């Protein structure tokens, strides 16, 4: 069982290199709904393990019983000799739920999903689709594991961001052009909360010319046809205000440090001899942050491009920026998603409570 890349997306194939038709129909539906290739691949990563388990147990996807799903849990737990985390298992569960819901809708494969929903009031079992109707009451997923509340480790606190930024000089000081590029990548992600794909998407016409008489200008995320997979916009076009200082640094990088290659319009390109001037990839960003994280080594912190996205949202929240503004800035589809990113710091919580106590004392 393996995942193969096609021209536009991914497919799941068996050991004989035959595409699994029911999975292909599912991913085609996801693609028609606007899911990105990366999102589709994440579904296939989960379904790949599910089909490996089915083959191991001699089961077919269309005759799995609810009680047999416990075997899939045990299979996942045994893979790394420890229990799979609640968050990971619940993700697998969501993937299977979506897959079987699709099969129910199109018909011909199953009558009812094995991913059971139960009424939390009296534990009656109903099919996967039936829980949508309000008349069925309060439903929960039977197999869902409780995800314990943890400290938010996805954002950087206090001076952590500064420590990482300063460490870039020691890592890349021997190559000034590469140093300037990597500092700009870090600063841009920190100031905008961009996804990696959005950073890679930026071209040399996608920012305002720096105006010394203004404090703020804009970066523009613009939809384009035939965009490379790892730089497609996940949530469409948007305009993101940034500091004039950042715009000036982008302009300086392009004018004085960026290698030029005919036909390449992306802002961020490679500085290595073998790939000089070619667009960098997602792996370049991953490697950069992994090296930086290893060099600084702050306990309890895992530095990634995504952690800067969380940090940006959380710092806006700390400053009292309206959640609707944060939603638009990060390109989220809902306020609920933004709320998961924007977590106030303990310091902000303490200051808020101090103000509450002061106001109560004046009443």
SVG drawing of the C-alpha trace seen along z (x, -y; Angstrom):
<svg xmlns="http://www.w3.org/2000/svg" viewBox="-37 -61 69 73">
<polyline fill="none" stroke="black" stroke-width="0.4" points="0.0,0.0 1.5,-3.3 0.6,-6.9 1.5,-8.0 1.7,-11.5 -0.3,-12.5 -0.1,-15.6 -2.6,-17.4 -2.9,-15.4 -2.3,-12.1 -3.8,-8.5 -3.7,-5.4 -2.6,-2.2 -2.3,1.4 0.7,3.7 -0.1,4.4 -0.1,0.7 -3.8,0.6 -5.7,-2.5 -8.3,-1.9 -11.5,-3.2 -13.5,-4.0 -10.6,-6.1 -10.1,-7.8 -13.8,-8.7 -13.5,-10.1 -10.4,-12.2 -11.9,-13.4 -14.9,-14.7 -12.5,-16.5 -10.7,-18.1 -14.0,-19.3 -14.8,-20.9 -11.6,-22.8 -9.3,-20.8 -5.6,-21.4 -3.2,-18.6 -1.6,-18.7 -4.9,-18.3 -5.8,-15.3 -2.4,-13.7 -3.0,-14.0 -6.3,-12.1 -4.5,-9.5 -1.7,-9.1 -4.4,-8.1 -6.3,-5.9 -3.1,-4.1 -2.6,-2.8 -6.3,-1.9 -6.0,0.2 -2.8,1.8 -4.7,2.8 -7.7,4.1 -5.3,6.3 -3.6,7.6 -6.9,8.5 -8.4,9.9 -11.2,7.4 -12.8,5.4 -13.6,1.7 -17.3,2.3 -17.9,4.9 -16.0,3.5 -18.1,3.7 -18.0,0.9 -16.5,3.3 -13.7,4.2 -12.5,0.6 -11.0,1.2 -8.5,3.4 -7.4,0.5 -6.7,-1.5 -4.6,1.4 -2.8,1.6 -1.9,-2.1 -0.9,-1.8 1.5,1.1 3.2,-0.7 5.4,-2.7 5.1,-0.6 3.0,-3.2 -0.5,-4.5 -1.3,-6.9 -2.0,-10.4 -5.7,-11.4 -5.2,-14.2 -3.7,-11.8 -6.4,-9.1 -9.2,-11.6 -7.7,-12.8 -7.7,-9.2 -11.3,-9.0 -12.3,-12.2 -10.7,-10.9 -12.6,-7.6 -15.8,-9.4 -15.4,-11.6 -14.5,-8.6 -17.5,-6.5 -19.9,-9.4 -18.9,-9.9 -19.5,-6.2 -23.0,-6.5 -23.9,-9.5 -22.9,-8.0 -24.3,-4.6 -23.4,-1.1 -20.7,-0.3 -22.2,-0.5 -25.5,-1.1 -24.2,-2.5 -20.8,-3.8 -18.9,-1.7 -17.7,-5.0 -20.5,-5.0 -22.1,-8.0 -23.9,-7.5 -26.4,-9.5 -24.6,-10.7 -27.9,-10.7 -28.9,-7.1 -26.2,-5.5 -28.5,-4.5 -26.6,-3.8 -27.4,-5.6 -25.7,-5.7 -23.1,-8.3 -25.4,-10.6 -28.4,-10.4 -26.6,-12.4 -26.9,-15.5 -30.7,-15.8 -31.4,-17.7 -34.1,-15.3 -31.5,-12.7 -30.2,-14.8 -26.7,-15.2 -24.3,-12.8 -20.6,-12.0 -18.3,-9.8 -18.1,-6.4 -14.4,-5.9 -13.1,-9.4 -10.4,-9.7 -10.3,-12.6 -7.5,-15.0 -6.0,-16.4 -5.6,-20.2 -2.0,-21.2 0.0,-24.3 0.2,-26.1 3.6,-25.1 3.0,-26.3 3.7,-29.9 6.9,-31.6 7.0,-33.5 8.9,-36.5 12.3,-36.8 12.3,-33.5 11.6,-35.0 14.5,-37.4 16.8,-34.6 16.0,-32.6 16.3,-35.7 19.7,-36.6 21.0,-33.0 20.5,-33.2 23.6,-35.4 25.8,-32.7 24.4,-30.0 24.7,-31.8 27.2,-34.6 29.6,-33.1 27.2,-33.9 25.8,-37.4 23.2,-36.9 21.8,-33.7 21.9,-35.4 19.8,-38.3 17.3,-35.9 16.8,-33.7 16.5,-36.7 13.8,-38.1 12.0,-34.7 11.9,-34.6 10.8,-38.2 8.1,-38.0 6.5,-34.9 6.7,-36.5 5.1,-39.7 2.4,-38.3 1.5,-34.8 1.7,-33.5 1.5,-29.9 4.6,-28.4 2.8,-28.1 1.9,-31.8 5.5,-32.7 6.6,-30.6 3.7,-32.1 5.0,-35.7 6.4,-37.2 8.3,-40.4 5.2,-42.4 3.2,-41.3 4.2,-44.1 3.9,-47.9 6.9,-50.0 8.3,-51.1 7.2,-54.7 9.3,-56.5 6.3,-58.8 4.1,-55.8 4.3,-53.4 2.4,-50.6 2.1,-49.1 0.7,-45.9 1.6,-42.4 -0.7,-40.9 -1.6,-37.2 -3.0,-36.8 -4.5,-33.7 -2.8,-32.5 -3.5,-29.6 -1.1,-26.6 0.6,-27.5 3.1,-24.9 1.6,-22.6 3.6,-23.7 2.8,-27.4 -0.9,-27.3 -3.2,-29.6 -5.2,-27.6 -7.9,-30.2 -7.9,-32.5 -6.7,-36.0 -6.1,-38.6 -4.2,-41.8 -2.1,-41.9 -0.8,-45.2 2.8,-45.1 5.4,-47.6 7.2,-49.8 10.4,-48.5 9.5,-45.0 8.7,-46.2 12.1,-48.0 13.9,-44.8 12.1,-42.9 13.0,-45.5 16.7,-45.5 16.9,-41.8 15.6,-41.8 17.8,-44.6 21.1,-43.6 21.1,-40.0 18.6,-37.9 20.2,-35.8 18.5,-36.5 17.4,-33.7 15.5,-34.3 11.8,-33.5 11.8,-33.2 9.5,-35.8 9.2,-34.4 10.8,-36.5 12.6,-33.7 15.1,-31.7 18.0,-29.4 21.5,-30.6 23.2,-27.3 25.6,-26.9 23.7,-24.0 20.2,-25.6 21.2,-29.3 18.2,-31.5 15.7,-28.7 12.5,-28.9 13.0,-27.4 10.7,-24.6 8.8,-23.8 11.6,-21.5 14.0,-24.4 11.9,-26.2 11.6,-23.0 15.4,-22.5 16.0,-26.2 13.8,-26.1 15.0,-22.6 18.6,-23.9 17.7,-27.1 15.7,-25.1 18.6,-22.7 21.1,-25.6 19.1,-27.5 17.5,-24.6 14.9,-26.3 13.4,-23.8 9.7,-23.0 9.7,-24.9 9.6,-23.4 10.4,-26.1 8.6,-25.8 7.2,-28.2 3.8,-27.2 4.8,-28.2 5.4,-31.7 1.9,-31.8 0.6,-30.8 2.8,-33.4 1.7,-36.2 -2.0,-35.4 -1.4,-35.1 0.5,-38.4 -2.2,-40.2 -4.7,-38.7 -2.4,-39.9 -2.6,-43.4 -6.4,-43.3 -6.8,-43.1 -10.4,-42.0 -10.7,-38.3 -12.4,-39.3 -9.2,-41.2 -7.0,-38.2 -9.3,-36.0 -9.0,-38.1 -5.2,-38.6 -4.5,-34.9 -7.0,-33.9 -9.1,-31.7 -12.5,-30.5 -14.0,-30.9 -13.5,-32.7 -13.4,-29.4 -10.2,-28.5 -8.7,-31.8 -9.5,-31.3 -7.4,-28.1 -4.4,-30.0 -4.8,-33.2 -4.0,-32.1 -3.4,-34.9 -0.2,-34.5 -0.3,-34.0 1.1,-37.5 -1.9,-38.9 -4.3,-36.8 -2.7,-38.1 -2.8,-41.7 -6.5,-41.3 -7.3,-39.9 -5.4,-42.7 -7.6,-45.2 -10.7,-43.2 -9.6,-43.4 -8.9,-47.1 -12.3,-47.8 -14.1,-45.7 -12.3,-47.5 -13.7,-50.8 -17.3,-49.6"/>
</svg>
